Amino acid sequence: MRVIAGEFKSRQLKSVDSNLTRPTTDKNKENLFNMIGPYFDGGICLDLFAGSGGLGIEAISRGMDQLYSVDKQYKAFATIKDNFKTLKIEDRAFVFKLDYFKALQQFKDKQLQFDLVLLDPPYGLKLHQKILDFLHQNHMLKDECIIVVEDLNKEIIDVRSPFVLKKQQSYGITTLQILKYEESV
């Protein structure tokens, strides 16, 4: 597993030594970032089910200012921490070993607002809508925030206002949905 583009292009990342996570392949990562725009001009990224941290690290490498990575599994947390240390980004990338909802509560209390949200929870849990509603109701998304939702094809969400479906692409048994948060909708 490696960083595809940007500041840390071609740097190798550790993967989680566990069957509880499924890393995004380099090809899917590249496709994803081609869909949402190859580079960013600053902003804050939330990687809520981070696994090894690869997607969030890719966002930092491509220009995000800050990254908040969350995973409740200890091995994932330790791997993310190691990857951040290897890349020397601990001053702008933060990792939390928490359940996703406790993390969201903490971020709400800190009044964080995100420009990019990466949602790739374990398949079949049907958490996406609950998370999107929480982020919206608690004013945690900046206008025009991009949200990436990955899940099984049969679990794709029905997108509704204030979210707009910008792109959707299937890869085997999974589908990526790219949403944009539009406050004025």
Residue pairs with C-beta under 8 A, 6 or more apart in sequence:
1 12
1 13
1 14
1 15
1 23
1 26
1 52
1 54
2 10
2 11
2 12
2 13
2 26
3 9
3 10
3 11
3 13
3 54
3 57
3 58
3 61
4 26
4 29
4 30
4 33
4 58
4 61
5 30
5 33
5 38
5 39
5 58
5 61
5 62
6 39
6 58
6 61
6 62
6 63
7 60
7 61
7 62
8 57
8 60
8 61
8 87
9 61
11 86
11 87
13 52
13 53
13 54
13 57
13 83
13 86
14 52
14 79
14 82
14 83
14 86
15 21
15 23
15 52
15 54
15 79
16 23
16 51
16 52
16 73
16 75
16 76
16 79
17 75
17 79
18 73
18 75
18 76
20 73
20 75
20 76
20 122
21 51
21 52
21 71
21 73
21 75
21 76
22 51
23 51
23 52
23 54
24 32
24 51
24 54
24 55
24 120
24 150
28 171
28 176
29 54
29 55
29 58
31 169
31 171
31 176
32 55
32 148
32 176
33 58
33 62
35 167
35 169
35 176
35 178
36 116
36 146
36 148
36 178
37 146
38 62
39 62
39 63
40 59
40 62
40 63
40 64
40 115
40 116
41 63
42 63
42 64
42 65
42 115
43 63
43 64
43 65
43 66
43 114
43 115
43 116
43 142
44 64
44 65
44 66
44 67
44 68
44 112
44 113
44 114
44 115
44 116
45 56
45 59
45 60
45 64
45 66
45 67
45 68
45 114
45 115
45 116
45 117
45 118
46 68
46 70
46 107
46 112
46 114
46 116
46 117
46 118
47 53
47 55
47 56
47 59
47 67
47 68
47 69
47 70
47 118
48 70
48 100
48 103
48 104
48 117
48 118
48 119
48 120
48 121
48 131
49 70
49 71
49 100
49 119
49 120
49 121
49 122
50 56
50 69
50 70
50 71
50 76
50 80
50 95
50 118
51 71
51 76
51 79
51 80
51 120
52 76
52 79
52 80
52 83
53 69
53 79
53 80
53 83
53 84
53 93
53 95
54 83
55 118
55 120
55 148
56 67
56 68
56 69
56 93
56 118
57 67
57 83
57 84
57 87
57 89
57 93
59 67
59 116
59 118
60 67
60 89
60 92
60 93
64 115
64 116
65 92
66 92
66 93
66 94
67 89
67 92
67 93
67 94
68 94
68 96
68 103
68 107
68 112
68 114
69 80
69 93
69 94
69 95
69 96
70 95
70 96
70 98
70 100
70 103
71 77
71 80
71 95
71 96
71 97
72 97
72 98
72 99
72 100
74 97
77 95
77 96
77 97
80 95
81 95
84 90
84 93
84 95
87 93
96 103
96 106
98 106
100 121
100 127
100 131
101 134
104 131
104 134
104 135
104 138
104 140
107 140
108 134
108 138
108 140
112 140
113 139
113 140
113 141
113 142
114 135
114 140
114 141
114 142
114 145
115 142
115 144
115 145
115 146
116 145
116 146
116 147
116 148
117 135
117 141
117 145
117 146
117 147
117 148
118 148
119 127
119 128
119 131
119 147
119 148
119 149
119 150
120 148
120 149
120 150
120 151
121 127
121 128
121 151
123 151
123 152
123 155
123 174
124 152
124 155
126 155
128 149
128 151
128 155
128 157
129 157
132 147
132 157
132 163
132 179
134 140
135 141
136 162
136 163
136 181
141 147
141 181
142 181
143 181
143 182
143 183
143 184
144 180
144 181
144 182
145 180
145 181
146 166
146 178
146 179
146 180
146 181
147 163
147 178
147 179
147 180
147 181
148 176
148 177
148 178
148 179
149 156
149 157
149 176
149 177
149 178
149 179
150 174
150 175
150 176
150 177
151 157
151 174
151 175
152 173
152 174
152 175
153 170
153 173
153 174
153 175
156 168
156 175
156 177
157 177
159 165
159 177
159 179
161 182
161 185
162 181
162 182
162 183
162 184
162 185
163 179
163 180
163 181
163 182
164 179
164 180
164 182
164 185
165 177
165 178
165 179
166 178
166 179
166 180
167 176
167 177
167 178
168 175
168 176
168 177
168 178
169 175
169 176
170 176
